[in-house]
Amino acid sequence: MAATFPAQEDDLFSRNLQKRYNGLVMVRKRAIRGKGAWYWYHLEPILFQNHDTGTAKAVKLRCGLCSALFSASNPSRTATEHLKRGSCPNFRHPEVNYNGIRPKSTKHNLLALPPPLAPLAMVPAFCSSEPVLPSQPDRPQLTQSQIDTAFDLLSEWFYESCGHVSLSTIDHPKFKAFLNHLGLPRINRSYLTGAKLDAKYEKIMVQTKSKLQDAMFFQLSTDGWGKGKKRNNSDSPDVFASISLNLPNGSSLFHKVLFLGTSSPSSDYIKDILWSTIIETSGYDVFRCAGIVADVGNVNNVVLQELETRHHWMVIVSCQSTALHKVLRDFSKDLPLFATTASICLKIIQKFESHHYNGLNICLTQQRPYSSLDQASATISAVENVARLFYKFGHTFTEKVIPVDPSDRELSDVVPESKFWKDLDCFANLISIIRELLQDIKEDRLCLGQCLPLWKELKSRITGWCSRFEIDDKPVMELVNRRFAKNYHAAWAASYVLDPLFLVEDSCGRYLPPFKFLTPEQEKDVVKTITRLTRDEEAHVALMELMKWRTEGLDPVYARAVQAKERDPISGKMRVVNPRGNRLIWETYLSEFKVLRRVAARLVFLQATTTKFNWNQSFLSLVCSKRQSNETIERAQKVLFVSLHQRFERDDFSDEEEKDPELSSCENDMSLDQYLVCKPVD
């Protein structure tokens, strides 16, 4: 069996180093938030660049305590050898507290905490699963103010952990012993779920309403509806819908989550819920709602069109991250080459899991299908996993890992052939292209004006991919164009030409809107959209102002200020210095456009992706179980509201249950791009 991989080029090597660095930075960022390994408080990823070309040439880990540099290949081993085994002279320095962070203030610091246990105190006893602890020291004497502060922080942690930490934890003997060790009294459940929760909930509600009232307009964001997640011991997934609000200043507010049982809601129900939510959040001033971005499934897209037709001032679009996922689904389902490769990969993964999964140090992504889209995701995960396995085991893959049964003709005939591995390489590279775009729009919070450039970039990358792997691009581009047509909205074109971020400098130094990049039909969509979003008596004024905008554009000084970019110190990517500058320029400087400025300010702010929430099993069981009382469910909803409010402030919407394997994969395995371009070992 043979497999051919493209030669490693310098720029590809540099990009892989950059991605490795970005992955480590992301892992460390989560760990500092309390969602990862302890040693990330001390180890910092460092990217070394070539002075001449500016490209990445090495990634190292720097100890924050002694400034020593180490290889970034295995952070866990580095922590063990440098920190745990005493190589670092400053580890557990008196100025550093027990979690490795220097306290910024003593306001929330529990005084008189006992020092960390000595190394010998943690040596396990013979035939014992627990360490031998020293005798109990005297309890610290805390003031009532310190106790109140400690319990305030503890309750905040419980609320933000929302379902990941059970309330029954406070009744656990070891937890009680822990509180006693710190000099704190016992705590009961009513303290966390009673008046304190009510006060916290009311405080956040007041803040949310105040922020919403201060906003001139907003956008509704909703996700779920047709998708569900299974609870333990449940035959069918629970269907839920989340609703949040996007504000012009770039922030978002959580509104509510609807748990809809195990059946998908009807179209009329969805319309009623969305319209009643608009009335509720706008204070009956429904014109404040500039639009909706939604992921409601293919069938319910008709609902969005009907809502937009009835309410002309709103722009209602579908989520573009979901659209890119569907592009992958189209490829895996409709291209014969990929359908065959995916089928074989699914069988290989099944054999691998049944024979070797438990004994090997490699993390496979798991996907349990509940719908057609999830079924495609499971197929794509199988392709990624086989590519990862092939990198790890190389040419001896089938001999060491997959004992091919001669009776299984599909595997025994296909797997040893080099064609299968070339097809796998081809498919995995395509997945990587889509994954990169998904990560970009997640980080940048895709706006409406960026949709046309996004799809143009997608088509360009796929065309290059077809050329690289010598694939007929006609059927591939037909699938891409078909998916583009299903997602295209006329407001994309209007927002694109009205957004100062996309102004183009001509030969005379003028910054003009990019009409030359639009098709004739898209130019008509610009006129239709602007006309629809204005009152009948102002439509002709708006079109006259549009012609002026098209011919004169924006003052070069202001255009360059809006488009100014700087390098993000974390990701290394170039980002706009003032992300809200494109809207502010319409609201302040371009006052001569009396009607068009109102339309433009609303259009350029609209988001094109929804906020995705993930739910853990324990919380689903709490809020969805029919055995729970109404009071219990109401309390759970309040905890959910408080928790998601904090997640919006941290910009963190991931599922805690999925983070551990995700972090493990980042630290111990190479990324998809890395193992695709590396030559497999023999």
Salt bridges, closest charged atoms under 4 A:
ASP11 OD2 - ARG15 NH1 3.67
GLU44 OE1 - ARG62 NH2 2.94
GLU95 OE1 - ARG102 NH1 3.13
GLU130 OE2 - LYS174 NZ 3.70
ASP152 OD1 - LYS196 NZ 2.77
GLU156 OE2 - LYS200 NZ 2.88
GLU160 OE1 - ARG650 NH1 2.88
ASP171 OD2 - ARG189 NE 3.17
ASP198 OD1 - ARG635 NH1 2.53
ASP198 OD1 - LYS638 NZ 2.92
ASP223 OD1 - LYS227 NZ 3.12
ASP223 OD1 - LYS612 NZ 2.98
ASP238 OD2 - ARG231 NE 2.44
ASP268 OD1 - LYS271 NZ 3.62
GLU280 OE1 - HIS255 NE2 3.65
GLU280 OE1 - LYS256 NZ 3.99
ASP295 OD2 - LYS227 NZ 2.88
ASP295 OD2 - LYS612 NZ 2.82
GLU306 OE1 - LYS271 NZ 2.70
GLU308 OE2 - HIS489 NE2 2.76
GLU308 OE2 - ARG532 NH2 3.58
ASP330 OD2 - ARG483 NE 3.00
ASP334 OD2 - ARG482 NH2 2.96
GLU384 OE1 - ARG435 NH2 3.06
GLU410 OE1 - LYS347 NZ 2.61
ASP413 OD2 - ARG409 NH2 3.29
ASP423 OD2 - LYS419 NZ 2.84
GLU436 OE2 - LYS19 NZ 2.36
GLU436 OE1 - ARG461 NH1 3.18
ASP440 OD1 - LYS573 NZ 2.58
GLU443 OE1 - LYS573 NZ 3.32
GLU443 OE1 - ARG575 NH2 2.93
ASP444 OD1 - ARG575 NH1 2.19
GLU457 OE2 - ARG461 NE 2.71
ASP506 OD2 - ARG510 NE 2.86
GLU521 OE2 - LYS524 NZ 3.65
GLU523 OE1 - ARG550 NH1 3.39
GLU537 OE2 - ARG535 NE 3.32
GLU538 OE2 - ARG535 NH2 2.96
GLU538 OE1 - ARG598 NH2 2.65
ASP568 OD2 - ARG575 NE 3.01
GLU587 OE1 - ARG583 NH1 2.92
GLU592 OE2 - LYS548 NZ 2.70
GLU649 OE2 - HIS645 NE2 3.23
ASP652 OD2 - ARG650 NH2 3.92
ASP652 OD2 - LYS659 NZ 2.93
ASP655 OD2 - LYS229 NZ 2.98
GLU656 OE1 - LYS35 NZ 3.65
GLU656 OE2 - LYS659 NZ 3.66
GLU662 OE2 - ARG30 NH1 2.33
ASP673 OD2 - LYS19 NZ 2.07
ASP682 OD1 - HIS395 NE2 3.37
